[in-house]
Amino acid sequence: MISMKIKLYKSLFLFALTSQITLAQVDVVYKDLVWSDEFNTDGALNVNNWFHQIQLPAGGSWYNNEVQHYTNLSSNSYVQAGVLNLVAQKENYTNQGVTKEYTSARLNSKFAFKYGRVDIKAKIPVAAGTWPAIWMLGKNVNEDGGYFDSTEGTVNWPACGEIDILEHGITRSHPINYIQSALHTPSSHGETINVGGAVANSDIDRNYHIYSMNWSPNAISFLLDGVLYYTYNPSIKDAETWPYVDEQYILLNIALGGVAGEIPSDFSESRMQIDYIRVYQNNSPTKKMESKVSKKSKSVK
């Protein structure tokens, strides 16, 4: 009982500390939990929250020369001991008339939102040839096989806007624990210049870290364990630079090969583990107040 209380106090302290750090670094602070998945029930994913995107793009292969099949198999995505497991593995698998040597999972959230903060507590795989990603797309994206496509898909990528909360595996020139965030818009996409990143203070595949994205009407900021490392805030916000005016949904996946590099011959499997995903919004967002120091500086000038 004492140990449980200590853990609770530690959790409350860390939450308060993270809230203070976030308050000091983002332009709008979102406090109200509006959607989450805590992954507390073992077995299959909550069908009210998640959709398996398995339809191959035209031509029979996923983008960026990736080599995996995305499946709805329980071996590629399942909940165990309070954790979501996304598993990429080597195995021959035939679907939609195409046989591939690797399988993985690509999940779409059935929840979409406009403005707010996303917190994801996760372990991220770092194996060579893997490209794990936690990201977002406009709900209006025209992408056959996506959850919202049949009812909302009217805009092609990148006009729908893409927010990459976390990627690993396509930045091999960086240290192994470097995580990257990126924005893809009509003005900059593919090898976009709108990128930022940070190196975690411990191995991201062995330790949980909290990856956060804070999206306001004016800026999109990214934080690692409560510490800001990149903000996208173009001076001119129009359809070319700022397509982030419509709801977006969350995607989770592990891609294999292609731009992630060669897959080693001894590869068997690699997994992303997610403890929780939480989305916060406000009915009336509270803007960060200017500091007294900045006001005094302005008056002196």
The 8 nearest C-alpha neighbors of each residue, nearest first, counted from 0:
[[1, 3, 2, 4, 5, 6, 7, 8],
 [0, 2, 4, 3, 5, 6, 7, 8],
 [3, 1, 5, 4, 0, 6, 7, 8],
 [2, 4, 0, 6, 1, 5, 7, 8],
 [5, 3, 7, 1, 6, 2, 8, 0],
 [4, 6, 2, 8, 7, 3, 9, 1],
 [7, 5, 9, 3, 4, 8, 10, 2],
 [6, 8, 4, 10, 5, 9, 11, 3],
 [9, 7, 5, 11, 10, 6, 12, 4],
 [8, 10, 12, 6, 7, 11, 13, 5],
 [11, 9, 7, 13, 8, 12, 14, 6],
 [12, 10, 14, 8, 9, 13, 15, 7],
 [11, 13, 9, 15, 14, 10, 8, 16],
 [12, 14, 16, 10, 15, 11, 17, 9],
 [15, 13, 11, 17, 12, 16, 18, 10],
 [14, 16, 18, 12, 13, 17, 11, 19],
 [15, 17, 13, 19, 18, 14, 12, 20],
 [16, 18, 20, 14, 225, 19, 15, 13],
 [19, 17, 15, 21, 16, 20, 22, 14],
 [18, 20, 22, 16, 17, 21, 15, 23],
 [21, 19, 17, 23, 22, 18, 225, 16],
 [20, 22, 18, 24, 23, 19, 17, 225],
 [23, 21, 19, 20, 24, 18, 28, 25],
 [22, 24, 20, 21, 25, 19, 287, 26],
 [23, 25, 21, 22, 227, 20, 26, 226],
 [26, 24, 27, 22, 21, 23, 28, 220],
 [25, 27, 287, 286, 28, 24, 215, 218],
 [28, 26, 286, 25, 285, 287, 215, 284],
 [27, 29, 285, 22, 30, 286, 284, 25],
 [30, 28, 280, 281, 279, 115, 116, 31],
 [29, 31, 279, 280, 281, 28, 32, 284],
 [32, 30, 279, 280, 281, 33, 29, 282],
 [31, 33, 279, 278, 34, 280, 30, 277],
 [34, 32, 279, 278, 31, 280, 35, 277],
 [35, 33, 278, 32, 277, 279, 36, 110],
 [36, 34, 277, 276, 278, 37, 33, 275],
 [35, 37, 276, 38, 275, 277, 34, 48],
 [36, 38, 275, 39, 35, 274, 276, 81],
 [39, 37, 81, 36, 82, 40, 83, 78],
 [38, 40, 81, 37, 41, 82, 80, 78],
 [41, 39, 38, 42, 81, 78, 79, 80],
 [42, 40, 79, 78, 80, 39, 43, 81],
 [43, 41, 78, 77, 79, 40, 44, 73],
 [44, 42, 77, 78, 45, 73, 41, 76],
 [43, 45, 46, 77, 78, 42, 49, 76],
 [44, 46, 47, 48, 49, 43, 38, 40],
 [47, 45, 49, 48, 44, 50, 43, 109],
 [46, 48, 45, 49, 109, 50, 44, 108],
 [47, 49, 109, 46, 45, 108, 110, 50],
 [50, 48, 108, 46, 109, 107, 47, 106],
 [49, 51, 107, 106, 52, 108, 146, 109],
 [52, 50, 106, 71, 53, 105, 107, 49],
 [51, 53, 105, 145, 106, 54, 144, 50],
 [52, 54, 69, 70, 51, 55, 144, 71],
 [55, 53, 144, 52, 56, 143, 69, 95],
 [54, 56, 59, 60, 53, 61, 57, 144],
 [57, 55, 59, 61, 60, 58, 54, 143],
 [58, 56, 59, 55, 60, 61, 143, 54],
 [59, 57, 60, 56, 55, 61, 62, 97],
 [58, 60, 55, 57, 56, 97, 61, 95],
 [61, 59, 58, 55, 56, 62, 66, 65],
 [60, 62, 65, 56, 55, 64, 63, 59],
 [61, 63, 64, 65, 60, 56, 257, 66],
 [62, 64, 65, 257, 258, 61, 256, 259],
 [65, 63, 257, 62, 66, 61, 258, 256],
 [66, 64, 257, 256, 63, 255, 61, 62],
 [65, 67, 255, 256, 64, 101, 99, 68],
 [68, 66, 101, 102, 255, 65, 69, 103],
 [67, 69, 102, 70, 103, 101, 99, 66],
 [68, 70, 104, 103, 53, 102, 105, 67],
 [71, 69, 72, 53, 104, 68, 103, 102],
 [70, 72, 51, 73, 104, 53, 75, 69],
 [73, 71, 74, 70, 75, 76, 104, 77],
 [72, 74, 76, 75, 77, 71, 43, 42],
 [73, 75, 72, 76, 77, 86, 71, 85],
 [76, 74, 86, 73, 72, 103, 104, 85],
 [77, 75, 85, 73, 84, 74, 86, 104],
 [76, 78, 43, 84, 42, 73, 83, 44],
 [79, 77, 83, 41, 42, 82, 84, 43],
 [78, 80, 41, 82, 81, 42, 83, 77],
 [81, 79, 82, 41, 78, 39, 40, 38],
 [80, 82, 39, 38, 79, 78, 274, 40],
 [81, 83, 274, 79, 78, 273, 80, 38],
 [84, 82, 78, 273, 272, 77, 38, 274],
 [83, 85, 272, 77, 76, 271, 78, 86],
 [86, 84, 76, 271, 270, 75, 104, 272],
 [85, 87, 270, 75, 269, 103, 84, 76],
 [88, 86, 103, 269, 268, 102, 270, 253],
 [89, 87, 268, 102, 267, 101, 90, 86],
 [88, 90, 101, 267, 100, 268, 102, 266],
 [91, 89, 101, 100, 92, 88, 102, 99],
 [92, 90, 100, 99, 101, 98, 93, 89],
 [91, 93, 98, 99, 90, 100, 94, 102],
 [94, 92, 98, 97, 96, 99, 91, 95],
 [93, 95, 96, 97, 98, 92, 68, 99],
 [96, 94, 97, 93, 55, 54, 59, 98],
 [95, 97, 94, 93, 98, 59, 99, 92],
 [98, 96, 93, 94, 95, 99, 59, 92],
 [99, 97, 93, 92, 94, 91, 96, 100],
 [100, 98, 92, 91, 101, 68, 67, 93],
 [99, 101, 91, 90, 89, 92, 98, 67],
 [102, 100, 89, 67, 90, 88, 99, 68],
 [103, 101, 68, 67, 88, 87, 69, 89],
 [102, 104, 87, 69, 75, 86, 68, 70],
 [105, 103, 69, 70, 252, 75, 85, 76],
 [106, 104, 252, 52, 251, 69, 51, 107],
 [105, 107, 51, 251, 250, 50, 52, 49],
 [108, 106, 250, 50, 49, 249, 109, 51],
 [107, 109, 49, 110, 249, 48, 248, 50],
 [110, 108, 48, 49, 107, 111, 50, 47],
 [109, 111, 108, 248, 48, 112, 249, 34],
 [112, 110, 248, 247, 246, 109, 138, 113],
 [111, 113, 246, 247, 114, 248, 110, 115],
 [112, 114, 246, 245, 247, 115, 111, 244],
 [115, 113, 214, 215, 112, 216, 280, 116],
 [114, 116, 280, 214, 279, 29, 213, 215],
 [117, 115, 213, 279, 212, 278, 214, 29],
 [116, 118, 278, 212, 211, 277, 279, 119],
 [117, 119, 211, 277, 210, 276, 209, 278],
 [120, 118, 276, 210, 209, 275, 121, 211],
 [119, 121, 209, 274, 208, 275, 273, 207],
 [122, 120, 273, 207, 272, 208, 274, 119],
 [121, 123, 207, 204, 272, 203, 271, 206],
 [122, 124, 204, 271, 203, 121, 125, 272],
 [125, 123, 204, 271, 270, 126, 269, 122],
 [124, 126, 204, 127, 123, 168, 129, 175],
 [127, 125, 129, 124, 128, 269, 168, 266],
 [128, 126, 129, 262, 125, 263, 260, 168],
 [127, 129, 262, 260, 259, 256, 261, 255],
 [130, 128, 255, 127, 126, 259, 168, 254],
 [129, 131, 168, 254, 253, 167, 259, 255],
 [132, 130, 253, 167, 252, 166, 254, 129],
 [131, 133, 166, 165, 252, 251, 134, 253],
 [134, 132, 251, 165, 164, 250, 163, 166],
 [133, 135, 163, 164, 250, 162, 249, 132],
 [134, 136, 249, 162, 248, 250, 161, 247],
 [137, 135, 161, 247, 248, 160, 138, 162],
 [136, 138, 247, 159, 139, 140, 160, 246],
 [137, 139, 247, 140, 246, 248, 136, 147],
 [138, 140, 152, 151, 137, 153, 154, 159],
 [141, 139, 152, 154, 159, 137, 155, 138],
 [140, 142, 152, 155, 154, 153, 148, 139],
 [143, 141, 145, 140, 148, 144, 152, 155],
 [144, 142, 145, 148, 141, 56, 54, 149],
 [143, 145, 54, 52, 142, 146, 148, 53],
 [146, 144, 148, 143, 147, 142, 52, 107],
 [145, 147, 148, 50, 107, 144, 109, 52],
 [148, 146, 151, 145, 149, 150, 138, 152],
 [147, 149, 152, 145, 151, 150, 146, 141],
 [150, 148, 147, 151, 152, 146, 143, 145],
 [149, 151, 148, 147, 152, 139, 153, 146],
 [150, 152, 139, 148, 147, 153, 149, 138],
 [153, 151, 141, 148, 139, 140, 154, 149],
 [152, 154, 141, 139, 151, 140, 155, 148],
 [155, 153, 140, 141, 139, 159, 152, 158],
 [154, 156, 141, 140, 158, 157, 159, 153],
 [157, 155, 158, 159, 140, 154, 160, 141],
 [156, 158, 184, 159, 160, 185, 155, 183],
 [159, 157, 156, 160, 185, 155, 184, 154],
 [160, 158, 137, 157, 140, 156, 154, 242],
 [161, 159, 242, 157, 184, 158, 137, 183],
 [160, 162, 136, 183, 135, 182, 163, 137],
 [163, 161, 182, 135, 134, 164, 181, 136],
 [164, 162, 134, 181, 180, 165, 182, 135],
 [163, 165, 134, 180, 133, 162, 212, 181],
 [164, 166, 180, 133, 163, 179, 132, 178],
 [167, 165, 132, 179, 178, 131, 180, 133],
 [168, 166, 178, 130, 131, 169, 179, 170],
 [167, 169, 130, 259, 170, 129, 171, 125],
 [170, 168, 259, 171, 167, 258, 130, 166],
 [169, 171, 172, 168, 173, 167, 179, 177],
 [170, 172, 173, 169, 168, 174, 175, 259],
 [171, 173, 170, 174, 169, 175, 177, 168],
 [172, 174, 171, 170, 177, 175, 176, 198],
 [175, 173, 177, 176, 172, 171, 198, 170],
 [174, 176, 177, 173, 125, 171, 202, 198],
 [177, 175, 198, 174, 199, 203, 202, 178],
 [176, 178, 198, 174, 197, 175, 173, 199],
 [179, 177, 167, 196, 197, 166, 165, 198],
 [178, 180, 196, 166, 165, 195, 167, 177],
 [181, 179, 165, 164, 163, 195, 194, 196],
 [182, 180, 194, 163, 193, 162, 195, 183],
 [181, 183, 162, 193, 161, 163, 184, 194],
 [182, 184, 188, 161, 187, 160, 157, 191],
 [183, 185, 187, 157, 160, 186, 188, 240],
 [184, 186, 239, 158, 157, 187, 188, 240],
 [185, 187, 239, 184, 240, 188, 183, 238],
 [188, 186, 191, 184, 185, 183, 192, 189],
 [189, 187, 191, 183, 184, 190, 185, 186],
 [188, 190, 191, 183, 187, 157, 192, 184],
 [191, 189, 188, 192, 187, 183, 193, 194],
 [192, 190, 188, 187, 189, 193, 183, 194],
 [191, 193, 194, 187, 190, 188, 181, 182],
 [194, 192, 191, 182, 181, 195, 231, 187],
 [195, 193, 181, 192, 180, 182, 191, 196],
 [196, 194, 229, 180, 179, 181, 228, 193],
 [195, 197, 179, 178, 180, 228, 177, 229],
 [196, 198, 177, 178, 228, 199, 179, 195],
 [197, 199, 177, 176, 178, 200, 196, 174],
 [200, 198, 201, 176, 197, 177, 203, 202],
 [199, 201, 198, 202, 176, 203, 208, 197],
 [202, 200, 199, 203, 206, 176, 205, 198],
 [203, 201, 205, 204, 206, 176, 199, 200],
 [202, 204, 206, 123, 205, 122, 176, 201],
 [205, 203, 123, 122, 124, 202, 206, 125],
 [206, 204, 202, 203, 122, 207, 123, 201],
 [207, 205, 203, 204, 202, 122, 208, 201],
 [206, 208, 122, 121, 120, 203, 209, 205],
 [207, 209, 120, 121, 224, 210, 206, 122],
 [208, 210, 120, 224, 119, 223, 211, 118],
 [209, 211, 223, 119, 118, 222, 224, 208],
 [212, 210, 118, 222, 117, 221, 119, 209],
 [211, 213, 221, 117, 116, 220, 164, 222],
 [212, 214, 116, 220, 219, 115, 221, 215],
 [215, 213, 219, 114, 115, 116, 218, 212],
 [214, 216, 114, 217, 218, 27, 219, 115],
 [217, 215, 218, 114, 214, 244, 243, 219],
 [218, 216, 215, 232, 219, 214, 26, 236],
 [217, 219, 232, 215, 231, 214, 216, 220],
 [218, 220, 214, 231, 213, 230, 215, 232],
 [221, 219, 230, 213, 212, 229, 231, 218],
 [220, 222, 212, 229, 211, 227, 228, 230],
 [221, 223, 227, 226, 211, 225, 228, 210],
 [222, 224, 210, 226, 225, 209, 211, 227],
 [225, 223, 209, 226, 208, 210, 222, 17],
 [224, 226, 17, 223, 222, 21, 20, 227],
 [227, 225, 222, 223, 224, 228, 20, 21],
 [226, 228, 222, 221, 229, 24, 225, 223],
 [227, 229, 222, 221, 197, 226, 196, 195],
 [230, 228, 195, 221, 220, 227, 231, 196],
 [229, 231, 220, 219, 232, 221, 218, 228],
 [232, 230, 219, 218, 220, 233, 229, 193],
 [231, 233, 218, 230, 234, 217, 219, 236],
 [234, 232, 235, 236, 231, 240, 241, 218],
 [233, 235, 236, 232, 240, 217, 237, 231],
 [236, 234, 233, 237, 240, 241, 232, 239],
 [237, 235, 241, 240, 233, 234, 238, 239],
 [236, 238, 241, 239, 240, 235, 242, 233],
 [237, 239, 242, 241, 240, 236, 158, 185],
 [240, 238, 185, 186, 237, 241, 184, 242],
 [241, 239, 237, 186, 236, 238, 184, 242],
 [240, 242, 236, 237, 243, 238, 239, 184],
 [243, 241, 238, 160, 244, 159, 158, 240],
 [244, 242, 241, 245, 160, 137, 159, 246],
 [243, 245, 242, 246, 113, 241, 216, 114],
 [246, 244, 243, 113, 247, 137, 138, 242],
 [247, 245, 113, 112, 111, 138, 137, 248],
 [246, 248, 137, 138, 111, 136, 112, 135],
 [247, 249, 111, 135, 136, 108, 138, 110],
 [250, 248, 135, 108, 134, 107, 251, 136],
 [249, 251, 107, 134, 106, 135, 133, 108],
 [252, 250, 133, 106, 105, 132, 134, 249],
 [253, 251, 105, 132, 104, 131, 254, 106],
 [252, 254, 131, 130, 132, 103, 87, 104],
 [255, 253, 130, 129, 131, 252, 65, 67],
 [256, 254, 129, 65, 128, 66, 67, 130],
 [257, 255, 128, 65, 259, 260, 261, 66],
 [256, 258, 64, 65, 259, 63, 260, 255],
 [257, 259, 260, 63, 256, 169, 64, 65],
 [260, 258, 169, 128, 256, 257, 168, 130],
 [261, 259, 128, 256, 258, 257, 262, 127],
 [260, 262, 128, 256, 263, 259, 127, 257],
 [261, 263, 128, 256, 127, 264, 260, 266],
 [264, 262, 266, 265, 261, 127, 128, 126],
 [263, 265, 266, 262, 267, 261, 89, 128],
 [264, 266, 263, 267, 262, 89, 268, 127],
 [267, 265, 263, 264, 268, 262, 89, 88],
 [266, 268, 89, 88, 265, 269, 90, 87],
 [269, 267, 88, 87, 266, 89, 86, 270],
 [270, 268, 87, 86, 124, 88, 126, 271],
 [269, 271, 86, 85, 124, 87, 272, 84],
 [270, 272, 123, 85, 124, 84, 122, 86],
 [273, 271, 84, 122, 83, 121, 82, 270],
 [274, 272, 121, 83, 82, 275, 120, 122],
 [273, 275, 82, 120, 121, 83, 37, 81],
 [276, 274, 37, 120, 273, 36, 119, 38],
 [275, 277, 119, 35, 36, 118, 37, 120],
 [278, 276, 35, 118, 117, 34, 275, 119],
 [277, 279, 117, 34, 116, 32, 33, 35],
 [280, 278, 32, 31, 116, 115, 29, 33],
 [279, 281, 115, 29, 31, 30, 33, 32],
 [282, 280, 284, 283, 29, 31, 30, 279],
 [281, 283, 284, 280, 31, 29, 285, 30],
 [282, 284, 281, 285, 280, 29, 286, 30],
 [285, 283, 281, 282, 286, 27, 29, 28],
 [286, 284, 27, 28, 283, 287, 29, 281],
 [287, 285, 27, 26, 288, 284, 28, 25],
 [286, 288, 26, 27, 285, 289, 22, 28],
 [289, 287, 286, 290, 26, 285, 291, 23],
 [288, 290, 287, 291, 293, 294, 292, 286],
 [289, 291, 292, 293, 288, 294, 295, 287],
 [290, 292, 294, 293, 295, 289, 296, 288],
 [291, 293, 295, 290, 294, 296, 289, 297],
 [292, 294, 296, 290, 295, 291, 297, 289],
 [295, 293, 291, 297, 296, 292, 298, 290],
 [294, 296, 298, 292, 297, 293, 291, 299],
 [297, 295, 293, 299, 294, 298, 292, 300],
 [296, 298, 294, 300, 295, 299, 293, 292],
 [297, 299, 295, 300, 296, 294, 293, 292],
 [300, 298, 296, 297, 295, 294, 293, 292],
 [299, 297, 298, 296, 295, 294, 293, 292]]
